[in-house]
């Protein structure tokens, strides 16, 4: 009888816990594997060559615009889920634009990415931040430093032929309401 009760308990736990976890995952959060694969594509490119159009074609979800004037939009955003006016799973993408003396656009390039990712499991949320760093080309020695500290900053150098770029990353981890949230800011600059 005890064995049967134990088996029923294991079966119920195995069947019910995933359903409970799925129900507490914030609505609108993208599949982490798809997000990671997309960040790998963006991370492997020279950001001086990533325009608004190139980012839109690579990103798996529709991107809205922010910070627009009559000539350009400097920020794209992906609204993946908002709870109590807080972004649960969102992305912001900022661009710089070079112009000639007459104000005509010469070059548009990706400047920074902000990813908000939430999950009820703290370890899964931290692993997402580590995945984002790997996707952007961080060495394992840097990735391993991402921990449960509330705020962390790191950088690494990416070499592409004769060019070097410095990637800066800031990670904030916090628990709010029912989920763990990681805010990840990534920017690239010529070395």
FENHUMO-V122799 format. One line per field, one symbol per residue. phi: phi as a letter, one per 40 degrees, with the letter a starting at -180 (. if undefined). burial: I if it has 9 or more other C-alpha atoms within 8 Angstrom, else O. A space follows every 50 residues. Layout:
phi: ???
burial: ???
This chain:
phi: .ccccccccccccccccccccccccdcgccccccccccccccccccccbc cdcccdccccbcbcbbfbbcbabcbbabccibbfgbccabbbbbbbbcbc ccgccbabacbabbbbbbaccdcccccccccccdccgccdccdcccbcdc aabaaabbbbgccbbcbbbbbbbabafbbcbbbbbbbbacc
burial: OOOOOOOOOOOOOOOOOOOOIOOOIIOOIOOOOIIIIIIIIIIIOOIOII IIOOIIOIIOOOIOIIOIOOOOIIIIIIIIIIOOOOIIIIIIIIIIIOIO OOOOIOOIIIIIIIIIIIIIOIOOIIOIIIIIIIIIIIOOOIIOOIOOOO OIOOIIIIOOOOOIIIIIIIIIIOOOOOIIIIIIIIIIOOO
